[in-house]
Amino acid sequence: MLIFMKEDDYVPLSMADIGKKYIIRRIRGKDEVVRFIENLGFVAGAEVIVVAQMSGNIIVNVKGSRVAVGRDMAGKIIVE
């Protein structure tokens, strides 16, 4: 059985729950911002888990690495 997700089911990484596994669906922003975020390992199809949120930063596990991103940058990473 196929289940199709509507884009309404997607949320920015900045709104993701701690400890839950998500799949990155797309990155929003200007080309140079998208390239920067992708170089950190945030690419479409990758799994990401929010580890913690502190002082406006979000700490995540992505592609076997722990990365901290600011809330504004996390808002550009769309997950489901």
DRENPA-3360 file (N, C-alpha, C; in nm, 2 decimals, always signed):
BEGIN
1 = MLIFMKED = +0.08/-0.12/+0.00/+0.00/+0.00/+0.00/+0.09/+0.12/+0.00 ~ +0.07/+0.21/-0.09/+0.14/+0.34/-0.10/+0.07/+0.45/-0.02 ~ +0.15/+0.52/+0.05/+0.09/+0.64/+0.13/+0.16/+0.76/+0.07 ~ +0.09/+0.85/+0.02/+0.14/+0.98/-0.03/+0.13/+1.09/+0.07 ~ +0.24/+1.15/+0.10/+0.24/+1.26/+0.20/+0.21/+1.39/+0.12 ~ +0.12/+1.47/+0.18/+0.09/+1.60/+0.12/+0.20/+1.69/+0.18 ~ +0.23/+1.80/+0.10/+0.33/+1.89/+0.15/+0.28/+1.96/+0.28 ~ +0.15/+1.95/+0.31/+0.10/+2.00/+0.44/+0.16/+1.92/+0.56;
9 = DYVPLSMA = +0.20/+1.80/+0.53/+0.26/+1.71/+0.64/+0.40/+1.74/+0.67 ~ +0.46/+1.83/+0.59/+0.60/+1.87/+0.61/+0.61/+1.98/+0.71 ~ +0.72/+1.99/+0.78/+0.75/+2.10/+0.88/+0.89/+2.14/+0.87 ~ +0.92/+2.26/+0.91/+1.06/+2.30/+0.92/+1.13/+2.23/+1.03 ~ +1.26/+2.20/+1.02/+1.33/+2.14/+1.12/+1.33/+2.21/+1.25 ~ +1.31/+2.34/+1.25/+1.30/+2.42/+1.37/+1.18/+2.39/+1.45 ~ +1.08/+2.32/+1.39/+0.96/+2.28/+1.47/+0.96/+2.13/+1.50 ~ +1.06/+2.06/+1.47/+1.07/+1.91/+1.49/+1.08/+1.88/+1.63;
17 = DIGKKYII = +1.02/+1.76/+1.67/+1.03/+1.71/+1.80/+1.16/+1.65/+1.84 ~ +1.21/+1.66/+1.96/+1.33/+1.60/+2.00/+1.32/+1.45/+2.01 ~ +1.42/+1.38/+1.95/+1.42/+1.24/+1.96/+1.35/+1.16/+1.85 ~ +1.27/+1.24/+1.76/+1.20/+1.18/+1.66/+1.28/+1.18/+1.53 ~ +1.27/+1.07/+1.45/+1.34/+1.06/+1.32/+1.26/+1.13/+1.21 ~ +1.33/+1.21/+1.13/+1.26/+1.27/+1.02/+1.34/+1.25/+0.89 ~ +1.28/+1.27/+0.78/+1.34/+1.26/+0.65/+1.35/+1.40/+0.59 ~ +1.46/+1.45/+0.54/+1.47/+1.58/+0.48/+1.41/+1.57/+0.34;
25 = RRIRGKDE = +1.32/+1.66/+0.32/+1.25/+1.66/+0.19/+1.30/+1.77/+0.09 ~ +1.33/+1.89/+0.15/+1.39/+2.00/+0.06/+1.45/+2.10/+0.15 ~ +1.53/+2.19/+0.08/+1.60/+2.30/+0.15/+1.54/+2.42/+0.08 ~ +1.50/+2.52/+0.16/+1.45/+2.65/+0.10/+1.56/+2.75/+0.11 ~ +1.56/+2.85/+0.02/+1.65/+2.96/+0.03/+1.73/+2.99/-0.10 ~ +1.81/+3.09/-0.09/+1.89/+3.12/-0.21/+1.99/+3.01/-0.24 ~ +2.04/+3.00/-0.36/+2.13/+2.90/-0.40/+2.25/+2.88/-0.31 ~ +2.32/+2.99/-0.27/+2.43/+2.98/-0.19/+2.40/+2.93/-0.05;
33 = VVRFIENL = +2.28/+2.96/+0.00/+2.24/+2.91/+0.13/+2.21/+2.76/+0.12 ~ +2.14/+2.72/+0.02/+2.11/+2.58/+0.00/+2.24/+2.50/-0.01 ~ +2.34/+2.55/-0.09/+2.47/+2.47/-0.10/+2.54/+2.46/+0.03 ~ +2.54/+2.57/+0.11/+2.60/+2.57/+0.24/+2.53/+2.46/+0.33 ~ +2.40/+2.46/+0.34/+2.33/+2.37/+0.42/+2.36/+2.22/+0.37 ~ +2.36/+2.20/+0.24/+2.38/+2.07/+0.19/+2.53/+2.02/+0.22 ~ +2.62/+2.11/+0.22/+2.76/+2.08/+0.26/+2.77/+2.04/+0.40 ~ +2.68/+2.08/+0.49/+2.68/+2.03/+0.63/+2.62/+1.89/+0.64;
41 = GFVAGAEV = +2.56/+1.84/+0.53/+2.51/+1.70/+0.53/+2.35/+1.70/+0.52 ~ +2.29/+1.81/+0.52/+2.15/+1.82/+0.51/+2.10/+1.81/+0.36 ~ +2.08/+1.69/+0.31/+2.04/+1.67/+0.17/+1.91/+1.60/+0.17 ~ +1.83/+1.62/+0.06/+1.70/+1.56/+0.05/+1.72/+1.41/+0.06 ~ +1.63/+1.35/+0.13/+1.63/+1.20/+0.15/+1.71/+1.15/+0.27 ~ +1.79/+1.24/+0.33/+1.87/+1.20/+0.45/+1.79/+1.20/+0.57 ~ +1.82/+1.11/+0.67/+1.75/+1.10/+0.79/+1.82/+1.20/+0.89 ~ +1.73/+1.26/+0.97/+1.78/+1.35/+1.07/+1.71/+1.33/+1.20;
49 = IVVAQMSG = +1.78/+1.34/+1.31/+1.71/+1.33/+1.45/+1.75/+1.45/+1.53 ~ +1.66/+1.52/+1.58/+1.69/+1.63/+1.67/+1.73/+1.58/+1.81 ~ +1.85/+1.62/+1.85/+1.90/+1.57/+1.98/+1.87/+1.66/+2.09 ~ +1.88/+1.79/+2.06/+1.85/+1.89/+2.17/+1.82/+2.03/+2.11 ~ +1.76/+2.11/+2.18/+1.74/+2.25/+2.14/+1.79/+2.34/+2.26 ~ +1.88/+2.43/+2.23/+1.93/+2.51/+2.34/+1.99/+2.65/+2.29 ~ +1.96/+2.75/+2.36/+2.01/+2.89/+2.33/+1.99/+2.92/+2.18 ~ +1.87/+2.89/+2.13/+1.84/+2.92/+1.99/+1.90/+2.83/+1.88;
57 = NIIVNVKG = +1.98/+2.73/+1.93/+2.04/+2.64/+1.84/+1.97/+2.50/+1.84 ~ +1.97/+2.43/+1.73/+1.92/+2.30/+1.73/+2.03/+2.20/+1.70 ~ +2.05/+2.10/+1.78/+2.15/+2.00/+1.77/+2.09/+1.88/+1.71 ~ +2.14/+1.83/+1.60/+2.09/+1.72/+1.53/+2.19/+1.61/+1.49 ~ +2.15/+1.49/+1.47/+2.23/+1.39/+1.41/+2.19/+1.38/+1.27 ~ +2.29/+1.39/+1.18/+2.26/+1.38/+1.03/+2.38/+1.31/+0.97 ~ +2.36/+1.21/+0.90/+2.46/+1.13/+0.83/+2.58/+1.09/+0.92 ~ +2.54/+1.05/+1.04/+2.64/+1.00/+1.14/+2.72/+1.11/+1.21;
65 = SRVAVGRD = +2.68/+1.23/+1.19/+2.75/+1.35/+1.26/+2.65/+1.43/+1.34 ~ +2.70/+1.48/+1.45/+2.62/+1.57/+1.53/+2.65/+1.72/+1.48 ~ +2.55/+1.79/+1.45/+2.56/+1.93/+1.39/+2.47/+2.02/+1.47 ~ +2.52/+2.14/+1.50/+2.43/+2.24/+1.56/+2.40/+2.35/+1.45 ~ +2.28/+2.38/+1.43/+2.24/+2.49/+1.34/+2.15/+2.59/+1.41 ~ +2.15/+2.71/+1.37/+2.07/+2.81/+1.43/+1.92/+2.79/+1.39 ~ +1.83/+2.85/+1.47/+1.69/+2.83/+1.44/+1.65/+2.88/+1.31 ~ +1.71/+2.99/+1.26/+1.67/+3.05/+1.13/+1.72/+2.96/+1.02;
73 = MAGKIIVE = +1.83/+2.90/+1.03/+1.88/+2.80/+0.93/+1.79/+2.67/+0.93 ~ +1.76/+2.63/+1.05/+1.68/+2.51/+1.07/+1.54/+2.53/+1.00 ~ +1.49/+2.65/+1.00/+1.37/+2.69/+0.94/+1.37/+2.67/+0.79 ~ +1.48/+2.66/+0.73/+1.50/+2.64/+0.58/+1.50/+2.49/+0.54 ~ +1.52/+2.41/+0.64/+1.53/+2.26/+0.62/+1.39/+2.20/+0.64 ~ +1.33/+2.15/+0.54/+1.19/+2.10/+0.54/+1.20/+1.95/+0.56 ~ +1.13/+1.90/+0.66/+1.13/+1.75/+0.69/+0.99/+1.70/+0.70 ~ +0.98/+1.57/+0.70/+0.85/+1.50/+0.72/+0.88/+1.39/+0.82;
% end
